[in-house]
């Protein structure tokens, strides 16, 4: 009798669950996906053969960031000699599972290879842009969001930039890096990423805010801001975090929590994780959260036990509060999917119009046209060239540019250059020769000297 009552109750409960709008998900990634967000972890190749680690990683997350493997010292150990072996392992680990991959990081004062640490001035500026271009081009199409520039602002109350060899190449180094990244991988979201920018009242937060505002006003290509969010007693979580996220989002950028860890334990730590997740969920443009490691013992600050899993793989209280908060998100409004095909039986046939509807020819006649935009500094430049097809599709193109005397092309992306001085011809590469009528494709090149006065001529094939 008691048994019957219990199972009747169980049946009743099951019905309630089945009827609820969205059933609770049991992993972080799936719970975040309910509201269209990702939940990622920083990972390292050295642990990809640790079974406890990979079991949690593959079960819980749907995004990854390389903890160190895609930094400048890892990808360009010697100048112009690139090594993507370890970066590839991480990128492929994520892509092969359908996850989003964050790229970290293209330009940073820290973890520079020795050859770059020794450089300065225009040589360093060129080397930095070359690095951004080559790495972003290599991973083109694979990276969801790039931390293009990392940690460029000073701590404390100065509200200024951090001094570094990169900063000393000129205040415009950050925007130059963003422009080069956009030209190299037009699909990736380009982020500025920093720490101690979580508290809305801090001078550093305000300084980054002003830079992003300025970039948006001047059309510098920036799409997102990463908040590292390493919380501890020196940089504690503050309830104005939500204001920080929403204020940046209001500038027209996405915001992402990129390196989350919260020192502490038990209910206090769990509560802070819950607050952070709720703050992200409250901001429509907060599109993902990444924790900086998998288990406490994988953390760069393992002594502070700042993550969601114990070393033995057990879930912590902070895991439960994080999952619960993610599950409380309002499900993403369903975007209309592909239109459902109509009935298979033909309806009454309407005869097709005998004359084709008029098409508006795209401007520019047949063939192609090209425009160039320049990002210059003392001693060098990056040129972004936009090729537009005329009224018919083209299958190949070539742009000829008059490189000013004294200037020279040092590096080209998304095109094949013949020559480096005088009249230089840039031909399409295999993947961008075909351009539909009125559509555009972009290529770019870097040069030394001044690029002023170049005028492109486009010929279509
Ligand atoms: O977690 C990274 C650690 O393994 C490295 O030794 C350290 C070296 O700088 O970088 C750590 O990651 C940092 C990240 O790249 C940028 N934000 C701060 C992170 C923690 O220091």
Boltz pocket constraint, residues with backbone or C-beta under 6 A from the ligand:
constraints:
  - pocket:
      binder: B
      contacts: [[A, 67], [A, 68], [A, 110], [A, 111], [A, 150], [A, 195], [A, 228], [A, 259], [A, 300]]
      max_distance: 6.0
